[in-house]
């Protein structure tokens, strides 16, 4: 049960970080939206594969938590903006 509750809390943070990035718009937001959709597709496929292999619900939730943690780390890094030389 603990893993499930933590996944909910951690996912909520990533949703907030992603929404902030998407609201800023631009190419970075477009890349984030594409990444988000592809990640969800591959995560669902991996979860299905794990279920068919006999994995427990907790193991699958742990897989999602690792991905959510990686996304939180990536999205919360301070972005450096590179300026083009003119």
N, C-alpha and C positions, 0 to 999 in steps of 0.2 A: 504494500500500500504506500510505503514511504516513497519509493521510486516514482510512482504515478503522481503523487502530490508534487514532488520536486520537479517533475517534467512539466507540469502545469505552470508552476511559478517561473521556472527558467524560460519556458516558451513565451510567457507573457512579456518578459524582458526583451527577447529577440524580436517579438512582434512590434514592440514600441520602437526599438532601434531601426527596424526595417521601415516602419511607417515614416519615421523622421527622414530617413534617406530618400524614400520615394517622394515625399512631399517637397524635397528640395529640387526634384526634377533633374533634367539633363541626362547625359550619357551614363553617368554613374547609377542613376535611378533605373534607367532602362536595363543596364547590365544586372543590377540587383534583382529586378523583376524576373528576368530570364533565368538567373541562377536559382531563384526561389522556386520557380515552377519545375525546373529540371531536378532540383534536389528532392522535392516532394515526390516526384515520379520514381526516382531511383530509391528513395527511402522506403516507399510502399512496396516496390519490387523486392527489395532486400528483406523487408519484414515478412512478406509472403513466402519467400524462399526459406527463411528461418523457421517459419511456422510449419512448412511442409517437412522440414528436417527434424521437427520435434522440439524446437526451442520453446522455452516457457515464456509466458507473458512478461515476466520480469526481465528476462534476457533481452527481449525485443525492446522494451522500454529503456533499458540501459543503452542499447544501440542508438536510440533516438536521443537520449540525453547526451551522449558523446557528440553527436552532430550538432545539437543545440548549443552545447558549450563551445564548440569550435566556431559556430556562427556568432555567438555573443562576443567571443574574443576578437574575431575579425571585424565585426561591426562597431565595436567600442574603441578600436585603435584610433588614435588621432590621425586624421587624414592630412597628408602633406599635399598641398596644391602646387603643381609644377607650372610655372609660367613659361610661355613660349618666348624665345628671344626674338626681338623685332629688328 
